[in-house]
Amino acid sequence: MNWLDIILLIILGFGVFKGLRAGFSGQVVSLLSLVVGYVIASKAQQWGANQLTTIFESETGSRILAFLLLFGVGYLATHFAVGRLLEKLLGNRLSLGNRIAGGAIALMKTSIILSFPLIIWILFMPESSFSSLAHSRVRPYLKPALGFTLKFLPEDLKEAYDKRVDDLETEKFPETKQKKGDKTEPGAEKPLQERETHQLKDRRKVEKLIEQ
């Protein structure tokens, strides 16, 4: 377990604690708001990026900022509207089962929230920073959440993510890179001097045949 695992576990634990306090209905509202925010951000991301081109010269930077802003607006609007409605319908009564269900949903929601900074890290941080990610024991358990978030990203970012994940696995298993790069032709592993000797002998044979 490394420093990244500790941070992830603290955030996940805090999310579950809040879920236990809020209960099932509160976390359903939060999870629904999260999904609606993702959908709005993914659908309107390009439009938002076009509005931000005057601020950011980088197209990628504009798209990421647009996604975050649209996600925030969609999340807050849905949370406010649906939360008020459910509060009037259900009230604030929380049973033990209600709290446990709220904790379970909070774990799912927090995993999805954590997936976004992890995706940004994998996409844009230098490979020299991959060591903590590669050897993290918590990250593999977040793969379902990562897969969910990736569905809302453009295809070019998905392809870039897949390539960077391959580099990440190579960081964890260096021998994989060696095997992928080891495409030597038969006989190429022979010492250079030995190959040159054989080439010289073949050339002399050809010269003798020509003289005859």
C-alpha positions in Angstrom: 0.0 0.0 0.0 1.4 3.4 -1.0 0.5 7.0 -0.4 -2.1 7.0 -3.2 -3.9 4.1 -1.6 -4.1 5.9 1.7 -5.6 9.0 0.1 -8.1 7.0 -1.9 -9.2 5.0 1.2 -9.6 8.2 3.2 -11.8 9.7 0.5 -13.8 6.5 0.1 -14.3 6.2 3.9 -15.4 9.8 4.2 -17.9 9.2 1.4 -19.3 6.1 3.1 -19.6 8.0 6.4 -21.6 10.7 4.7 -23.8 8.1 3.0 -24.6 6.5 6.4 -25.7 9.8 7.7 -27.7 10.9 4.7 -29.4 7.6 4.2 -30.7 5.9 1.0 -32.9 8.6 -0.3 -30.2 11.3 0.1 -27.6 9.2 -1.7 -30.0 8.2 -4.5 -30.5 11.9 -5.2 -26.8 12.4 -5.2 -26.1 9.5 -7.5 -28.8 10.6 -9.9 -27.4 14.1 -9.9 -24.0 12.6 -10.7 -25.3 10.7 -13.7 -27.3 13.6 -15.0 -24.2 15.9 -14.6 -22.1 13.4 -16.6 -24.7 13.1 -19.4 -25.1 16.9 -19.7 -21.3 17.4 -19.7 -20.7 14.7 -22.3 -23.4 16.0 -24.7 -22.6 19.7 -24.4 -18.8 19.4 -24.0 -17.9 20.5 -27.5 -20.2 23.4 -27.4 -18.8 24.5 -24.0 -15.2 24.1 -25.4 -16.0 26.3 -28.3 -17.1 29.0 -25.9 -13.9 28.7 -24.0 -11.4 28.9 -26.9 -10.8 32.6 -26.2 -9.5 31.7 -22.7 -7.6 28.5 -23.5 -5.4 28.1 -26.5 -5.3 24.3 -25.9 -8.3 22.5 -27.2 -7.8 19.7 -24.7 -7.8 22.2 -21.8 -11.0 23.9 -23.1 -12.7 20.5 -23.3 -11.7 19.5 -19.8 -12.8 22.8 -18.3 -16.1 22.7 -20.2 -16.8 19.2 -19.0 -16.1 20.2 -15.4 -18.3 23.4 -15.5 -21.2 21.6 -17.3 -21.0 18.7 -14.9 -21.1 21.0 -11.9 -24.1 22.9 -13.2 -26.0 19.7 -14.1 -25.1 18.1 -10.7 -26.2 21.1 -8.6 -29.4 21.7 -10.5 -30.5 18.1 -10.3 -29.5 17.7 -6.7 -31.5 20.8 -5.7 -34.6 20.0 -7.7 -34.9 16.3 -7.0 -33.7 16.6 -3.4 -36.4 19.1 -2.5 -39.0 16.9 -4.1 -37.9 13.7 -2.2 -37.6 15.6 1.1 -41.2 16.7 0.9 -42.4 13.2 -0.1 -40.3 11.0 2.2 -39.3 13.3 5.1 -36.1 12.7 7.1 -36.8 9.4 8.8 -33.8 7.1 8.6 -33.8 3.4 9.7 -30.7 1.2 10.0 -31.4 -0.5 6.7 -31.8 3.0 5.1 -28.5 4.1 6.4 -26.6 1.0 5.3 -28.1 1.3 1.8 -27.1 4.9 1.8 -23.5 3.9 2.7 -23.4 1.4 -0.2 -24.6 3.9 -2.7 -22.2 6.5 -1.4 -19.3 4.1 -2.0 -20.4 3.7 -5.6 -20.8 7.5 -6.0 -17.5 8.3 -4.5 -15.7 5.8 -6.7 -17.2 7.5 -9.8 -16.1 10.9 -8.5 -12.6 9.6 -7.9 -12.4 8.1 -11.4 -12.3 11.5 -13.0 -9.0 12.8 -11.5 -7.5 9.4 -12.0 -8.4 9.5 -15.7 -6.9 13.0 -16.0 -3.7 11.8 -14.2 -3.4 8.8 -16.6 -4.0 11.0 -19.7 -1.9 14.1 -19.0 0.7 13.4 -16.3 4.2 12.3 -17.3 4.9 8.6 -17.3 7.5 9.1 -14.6 4.6 9.7 -12.2 3.0 6.3 -13.0 4.8 4.3 -10.3 2.3 5.1 -7.6 -0.7 4.3 -9.9 0.9 1.1 -11.2 1.5 -0.3 -7.7 -1.7 0.9 -6.2 -3.8 -1.8 -4.6 -7.0 0.3 -4.5 -7.0 1.4 -8.2 -8.0 -2.1 -9.6 -11.2 -2.0 -7.5 -12.1 1.4 -9.1 -12.0 -0.1 -12.7 -15.8 -0.3 -12.9 -16.1 3.3 -12.0 -13.3 4.2 -14.5 -15.2 2.3 -17.2 -18.4 4.2 -16.4 -16.7 7.6 -16.7 -14.9 6.7 -19.9 -18.3 6.1 -21.6 -18.9 9.8 -21.5 -15.6 10.9 -23.0 -14.9 11.5 -26.7 -13.4 8.6 -28.7 -10.0 10.2 -29.2 -9.6 10.5 -25.4 -10.7 6.9 -24.9 -8.0 5.7 -27.4 -5.4 7.9 -25.7 -6.4 6.5 -22.3 -6.1 2.9 -23.5 -2.6 3.6 -24.8 -1.6 5.2 -21.6 -3.0 2.3 -19.5 -0.7 0.0 -21.6 2.2 2.2 -20.5 1.0 2.0 -16.9 0.9 -1.8 -17.0 4.4 -1.7 -18.5 5.5 0.4 -15.5 4.2 -2.4 -13.2 5.5 -5.3 -15.3 8.7 -4.0 -17.1 9.3 -7.4 -18.6 6.2 -6.9 -20.8 7.9 -3.9 -22.5 11.0 -6.0 -23.1 9.0 -8.8 -24.7 7.0 -6.4 -26.9 10.2 -4.7 -28.1 12.1 -8.0 -28.6 11.3 -8.7 -32.3 14.7 -9.8 -33.5 15.0 -11.8 -36.7 16.4 -15.3 -36.6 20.1 -15.2 -36.3 20.2 -11.5 -35.2 21.2 -12.5 -31.7 24.6 -13.8 -33.1 27.6 -11.7 -32.3 28.4 -9.1 -35.0 31.8 -10.5 -35.7 30.5 -14.0 -36.3 27.9 -12.7 -38.8 30.5 -10.7 -40.7 32.8 -13.8 -40.9 29.9 -15.8 -42.5 29.2 -12.9 -44.9 32.8 -12.8 -46.0 32.9 -16.6 -46.6 29.8 -16.3 -48.7 31.2 -13.5 -50.7 34.4 -15.5 -51.5 32.3 -18.4 -52.6 30.5 -16.2 -55.1 33.8 -14.7 -56.4 35.2 -18.2 -57.0 32.1 -19.2 -58.9 32.4 -16.1 -61.1 36.0 -16.8 -61.8 35.2 -20.3 -63.0 
